[in-house]
Amino acid sequence: MEATAAVERRQPRETALQRLARQIGEFGLALGRLALLAVVLTPILLVSFLTIDLPVHALDGLFGADAALKPSNWLTRGGFVMAFAPFIAILFARKYGGDEASRVVTAAWGLAALAVFAELSYLTPTLVEGDMPSVRFTVVFVSSAMAGQYFAASAYDILRGGLRWWRAPLIAALSSYVVQGLIYFPGVYLGASDPWLNWMVGDFAIKAAIALGFLPVYAALRKTFKPKGGYGGG
């Protein structure tokens, strides 16, 4: 038997210029992906903010005859639309991981803020007192919504995996609504005579029903948003 000489194959070393080009390319792809995902979330934030003063009356009949407890006292179209934003964060977290989803939330809010400021600059000559919400309300609404979306992405990232596919998205969504409610209602209504504790419980009940309705959608999108290797997949 003839001995076969083993030929050692060495990978060519990457030069500094090649490494720089690769890193720039990777950064460009990551930035492009971040911008694309942020564009998906931004319209929800814009619609929510621009309709924040329009009450929702459709659910009033579910809360009995007590006028003080009707959802139209606290639930607006903007607040209802914002309830769907954590689902986007959850789907992003499934595909790319919680860190990437959190960056998308930050980028989307930045884009939404720029769009709102541009719109306000255009409308300023025609605005009168009362056309815009108060500074307190705006700060509380935005901070509660952002915190809820960050929490949804982080909670999902921690809970993902296991045999119960519904556990992570459901708990992440419910946790998001709890965080949002605990910031929003005391921040807006603390010190007022309104029954805001009852409103907070009612708000969570409505959004819990929305979270349950999200599960079939999540199940249908599981293959589409299959975790990507290197971005929190597995």
Residue pairs with C-beta under 8 A, 6 or more apart in sequence:
14 22
33 96
34 100
34 103
34 104
34 107
35 107
37 92
37 96
37 104
37 107
38 104
38 107
38 108
38 110
38 111
39 111
40 88
41 85
41 88
41 89
41 104
41 105
41 108
42 108
42 111
42 112
42 115
44 81
44 82
44 84
44 85
44 88
45 82
45 85
45 108
45 109
45 112
45 145
46 112
46 115
46 116
47 78
47 81
48 78
48 79
48 81
48 82
48 85
48 145
49 78
49 112
49 116
49 141
50 78
50 116
51 76
51 77
51 78
51 81
52 76
52 77
52 78
52 79
52 133
52 141
53 76
53 78
53 133
54 76
54 77
54 78
55 72
55 73
55 75
55 76
55 77
56 71
56 72
56 75
56 76
56 77
56 79
56 80
57 70
57 72
59 71
59 72
59 75
59 206
60 70
60 71
60 72
62 71
63 69
63 70
63 71
63 202
68 194
68 195
68 198
69 195
69 198
69 199
69 202
71 202
71 203
71 206
73 194
73 199
74 185
74 196
74 199
74 202
74 203
75 203
75 206
79 203
82 145
83 177
83 206
83 207
83 210
84 210
85 145
85 148
85 149
86 148
86 149
86 152
86 172
86 173
86 176
86 177
87 152
87 169
87 173
87 214
87 217
87 218
89 101
89 102
89 104
89 105
89 149
89 150
89 152
89 153
89 156
89 176
90 101
90 152
90 153
90 156
90 168
90 169
90 172
90 173
90 218
91 218
91 221
91 225
92 100
92 101
92 104
92 153
93 100
93 101
93 152
93 153
93 154
93 156
93 157
93 160
93 172
93 232
94 156
94 160
94 169
94 222
94 225
94 227
95 225
95 226
95 227
95 228
95 231
95 233
96 228
96 231
96 232
97 157
97 227
97 231
97 232
97 233
98 153
98 154
98 156
98 157
98 158
98 232
99 157
99 232
100 231
100 232
101 153
101 156
101 157
102 150
102 153
102 154
105 146
105 149
105 150
105 153
109 142
109 146
120 127
120 132
132 138
133 141
136 187
136 188
137 188
139 187
140 183
140 184
140 187
140 188
141 184
141 188
143 183
143 187
144 179
144 180
144 181
144 183
144 184
144 187
145 180
147 179
147 180
147 183
148 176
148 177
148 179
148 180
148 183
149 176
151 172
151 175
151 176
151 179
152 172
152 173
152 175
152 176
153 172
155 168
155 171
155 172
155 175
155 176
156 168
156 169
156 172
157 232
159 167
159 168
159 171
159 172
160 168
160 234
161 168
161 234
162 168
165 219
165 222
166 215
166 218
166 219
169 214
169 215
169 218
170 211
170 212
170 215
173 207
173 211
173 214
174 208
174 211
177 203
177 204
177 207
177 208
177 211
178 204
181 200
181 203
181 204
182 200
185 196
185 197
185 199
185 200
185 203
186 196
188 196
189 196
189 199
190 196
226 233
227 233
227 234
